[in-house]
Amino acid sequence: MSALKVLRAGPAMSIQDLGRPGHMANGLSCGGAADRIALAEGAALLGQSVQSSALEMAGMGGEFEASEPTRIALTGAPMQASLDGQPLVWNASHKLEAGQRLTIGAVTSGIYGYLHVGGGFATEPFLNSRTAHLVAGIGALIKAGDMLPIGQDPNAEASAQKLPKEARFTGGTIRILPSVQTANFAPETLDRFQATEFTRTPRGNRQGAELAFEGDPFASADQLSILSEPMVAGDIQMTGTGTPFVLLPECQTTGGYPRIGTVLPDDLPLVAQAGPAATLRFKFVDHAEATQAHRTPEQQVKEVKAKLQPLIRDPHNIRDLLSYQLISGMVNARD
Amino acid sequence: MTRSDTIYPRITDVGLSGMLVTFSDTLTEAANRAALALRARIEELRIEGVQETTTSLTSTFVVYDPLTLSQDLLRIHLSELLKETWHEAPLPEGRKLWRIPAVFDHPDHGPQLQEAAELAGVSIKDAIDSLCDTNLRVMTLGFAPGQPYLGSLGPHWDIPRQQGLTKQVSVGAITVAIRQIVLFSTASPTGWRQVGQCAFRAFRPDQPDPFALTPGDEISFYPVTADALAQIRSEDQTGDGGASVEPLT
């Protein structure tokens, strides 16, 4: 089986897919990619199932080498990427020849970048998912020296594609719906919450994102006396000090802090991807509008596919045209 | 937006695809039983569009696909079900009783036993006795995978969580607050006070069925020495940590 060798690893890289739904009753949250739209983009670029797993890289990528010719796609938060020193277009698919060095650096905006491979990563599944759920002790961070097995690529010869630049890495207005304790917040508090501009603090991970804002804390009537209730990704929890925490896919299954609202799953990637410079606002919408806006992962792939364009290499961007691998490309076409 | 009131059971919408039925805002044995029974019924009905169900201490939570099952229709389903009396529902079938050996009075294994006993207003000996002489029910699994909330302890155990957090307790830590015990399934920081330690692993990611406990199961702890626990640990292959298990009828 072909594999991707990890030569250097950023501090928070893990294998992620759509997660492991169905185990809340056993205390295990769904988990999965922080930015599910990026999974749909990877699936569209490589022409494969959105169930395929990808490598999620928080803030910083790494250095990789494939044991066999491998198609890759780069999605999510844009990162500096190059192949044997030649810059690679982000939000596009590329061909990685055996032994070529793929270098992925720091994010230029957003937080979570994704490296997809044709055929998906073929690491050992647990309860039907390859998602690492670090808090639960399932899977582990990827480190230098790891060999990540790659599944069979059904479209190994497909040509490279690209997608237009995405605007989801700079925050924006996030649509929310009521959650368990929304009704315990005074109407004035809910109004003020929607009128407030938030930024992400450095405190945050795959479990949740802490938000900073100016003004009084957002307290509910029964801040400290509620029983723990089931919790879902997207819930906006007010901690003891009235500071909002937006729960992300690796959150716990129950929580005892009041929740002022829940982010639409379709908008959660915007929160997960909000970098230090991004600003966020929240706006309650009604359930009918939210349902109308909702897309399943498969529907997302379909919508993304409509935006695909062939990736044409601009000769001006190729520093040394003669050294470019025209020959090996021809050899591969006959393989 | 639904308005909170004091009439139970209460149905609350949670985001795009969640609906919560709350039987009580305080922990009672009857409300816990009702939540478990309602969840079992919803599972049995196999309502199209229901993706997942779970329970908290006193609530049943339904996760659904709003593109298949409308919010209104699910609310009608649940309202119909709530016309029945749930507080007298029987406990789930197939329950088990686990007898688990544990170390209590030891600086490494129960570092906050003395503090907890003082808050409960009992001697250390009486504290251990009262933690061990009750069959504690798994009221819900949550927070971490397979992790049980066990209840209820006697009223003197209605002690608050500590102000600060313990940086880390290990798997098998027995912690206490608000008349409940949490038996940790993963190493974790916690605001609960650690009064004991066992070798029982509630979450076993290395096994085909990784969740050892089911809500409704009961646990009874019995004290052993730290040496005995070390011995049990060294011999344990399954994660049971020396526990025996028998069916509850």
Interface residues (C-beta under 8 A of the other chain):
Chain A: P21 G22 H23 M24 A25 N26 G27 L28 F126 L127 V135 A136 G137 I138 L177 P178 S179 V180 Q181 T182 A183 N184 I226 L227 S228 E229 P230 V232 G234 D235 Q252 T253 T254 T262 V263 L264 P265 F284 H287 A290 T291 H294 T296
Chain B: M1 T2 R3 S4 T12 D13 V14 G15 L16 S17 G18 L20 T22 D25 T26 L27 R39 Q51 E52 T53 T54 T55 S56 L57 T58 S59 F61 V63 P66 L67 S70 Q71 T140 L141 G142 F143 A144 P145 G146 Q147 S185 T186 F203 P205 P210 F211 P215
